[in-house]
Every structure is written in C-alpha cells, then in structure tokens.
C-alpha cells in the first residue's frame, strides 16, 4: 500500500514572518538608527505574562502532599488531554520585547509580552501600562487577529511617548558615558 498523505510540501510559504520576526526586524532598525547604542531584543520567555494571585503556600504544600495520602484509585482518560490546545503555556510561543543599551546592561525596559500559537494569529500582547494608556487602550492586554492589525499596533507602541522617552533617556545616558570614557583616554 502506498502513502495516503496528500502532501504538497514544495509550495509551503516560508516567507510570511511570525510576530516575533516582525518585532526583531524593528530591533535591527533601532540598532542602526542609534549606531548600536540602544538595543531592543525579543527573547524567549517562560513564565506568566499577566498579573495573577498565587494561592497561599499552605495550599501548595497540602496539594503536593495529597498524592501520598490518597488511598483511592483514580481513573485518567487519555482522550481528555490528547491534542488539547487550551491554556497550557507549552502550547504557545511566548516572548518578551525589551529595550536596553550597551552602557546600561543591567537595565531593561520591558515594552511587552507576545504570545501566539502555531497559526501565528491571534497574537496576544501584554503591554507596559503606560504604553497601553499612551496608545488609547483601556487594558494592557489585548489580541491582534491578523498581521496587518499587529503591525498597526506595533507602530503605535514603538512611537508611543513612553517608548520614545525611554529610548531618548537611554541614548543620552549612553552618550554621556561615551564622553566620560573618551575624556579619560586623553
């Protein structure tokens, strides 16, 4: 018997950028515009992207010990989890987008988190609250359903007063440090 897969993998589109690739391109533009003084990065992120309330430590401790004291058998249906997407963080590509500078490596300003699934859209964004206010959002967390919508919001985010202020402040600090370093060389 031959293959039952009806695949045409030679015409797969590999040119459509993912949301993080779109942001990375903007990182390159910022580096060029600032002669490498200001660095924007998109980094993999493993953790919560929104504020949350953790259960009390006693609850976690009791939950961890519960299996030791359980005497009844439990039945697990393998179909409950098979192929389920849900909110499991391992089912998403999650990134943080931040700005720093070469002269201030211990400082980073997180602009936003990005999270999306295998289809790339919708992409969930969680912004710094000041940036969300700057661009007229009522909440710092929202989704973009398409690449065009994402690019529109990204342009607003990058040109928001908060991001512009952070970039200018970092740039000025970098120039001051360069002048100090140059002064000591003379």
N, C-alpha and C positions, 0 to 999 in steps of 0.2 A: 504494500500500500504506500502511496506517495504522501507528501505533506498536504495537510488540509488547511494550512495557513495561506491566506491570500494576501501576501505582503508585497508592497511596492516601496522598499526602503531606499531606493536610489533617488527618489524625489522628495525626501524629507527636508523640510525647511530648517536649516540650522543658522539662518541669518537673523531671525527675529530675536531681539535681545530680551533677556529676563529683566525684571525690575532692578535687581542689584547691578546688572551690567549697565543699565541706563544711568544709575547713580554713579557708578565707577567712572564712566565717561566724563561726568561732570567733575569728579575729583581730579581727573587729569587736566581739565580746563583751569581749575583753580590753581593747581600747582604751576602751570605755565604762566598764568596771569600774575602770580606772586613770586616768580623766579624761584620756586621751590621753598619759599619761606613759610607758607601756610600749607598744611597738608590735611586733606579730607580723606577719610577712609571708610570703606564698607567692610565690616568684619563679621564673620560668623558669630552667632550669639546663641547661647544655650541657657535660657532662663526665662522667667516671666517677662512679658513685655507690657503688662499693665499692672497698676497697683492692685493689691489684694490684702486680705486679712488672713493671717495664719491661725490655725487652731491652737489652743493652749498646748504647751509642752506635755502636760499630763495626758492629754488626749492622744497625742502622738505616741507616747510611751506605752499607754494601755493598748493602743491599736497594734503596736509592734509585738507586744507580748500575747495578744489574743490567740494566735495560732497554737501557742504552747498549751493553752488551757482548753482548747476546743476538743470535745470528745465525739462530736457527731460528724459523720462523713458529709462532704459537700459535693454536689454534682456540678460540673462545669460543662457547658455546652460550647464546643469549639466553634460553632457557627456564630456565636454571639460576637466574636471579635474578628473572624475571618474577613478580610477585605474592608473592614470598617475604617473610615477616614476619621470622623469625629474630631475632638479637640486634643488628641494626643500630640504633643509637641514634635515627636519624631516624624510626624506626617507632613511637616511644613519645612520650608526653607526660611530661616529666620536670621536677620542681620541687624546690626546697629550701624548707624551712619553718624560719624562724628568729625569734628574739626580739632586740630591741634597745630602746633608749629614746631619747627626744628629747634628753636631756642627754649621752648617750654614743653619738653617731652612728658612731664608729669601732669600736665593739664590737658583735659579733653572736654570739649563741649559736645554733648550728645544732641544731635538735631532730631533724630527719630529712630524708631524701630520699623523694620519692614518684615512682613510675614506673608508668604504665599504658598499655595500648594503646587502640585505637578502641572497644572494648567496655566500657571503664572498669574492669572486674574480670576477672581478679585485679589488684589493685594491690600492687606491691612496695614495701615500706617498708625503709629502712635507717636505724636509729636511732643516736643517740649511745650509746656502750657503757654508760655509767652508767644511762641511761634504760632500756635493754634489761634490765639487771640489776634495776633497781627494779621493773619490771613482770613479772619472773619468766621472761624469755626467755633461752634458752641462747645464742642467736646474735642479733646486732643486725639481721640481715637476714631478713625473712620476708614472706609474701604473705597478703593477705586476699582471700577468694574472693567476698565479697558486700558490699554497702553496710552491712548490719547488723553484720557482723563488723568492718568497717573502723571504724564508729562506736564499737563497743565498745572496740577497741584505742586509738582516738584519745582517748577519755575517760580510759583508764588512763594514756596518755602525758602528757596535759595535767595530770593530777593526781599524777604521779609526784613523789617527793621532790626529784629533781634539777631538774625544771622549776619546781616551786614555789619552791625555793631561789633559782634564777636570777631569777625574777620578783620575789621579795621583796628580793633584793640590789639589783637594778636600780631598783626602786621607792624603796628607802631612799636610794640614791645620787642619784636624781632629786630627792627631797625636800630632801636636803642642799644640792644645787646651787641649788634654788629659794630656800632660806633665805639662802644666801650672796648671791645676786643681789638679793633683797629688802633685805638688810642694807645693801648698797651704795647702794640707792636712797634710803635715809633720811638 
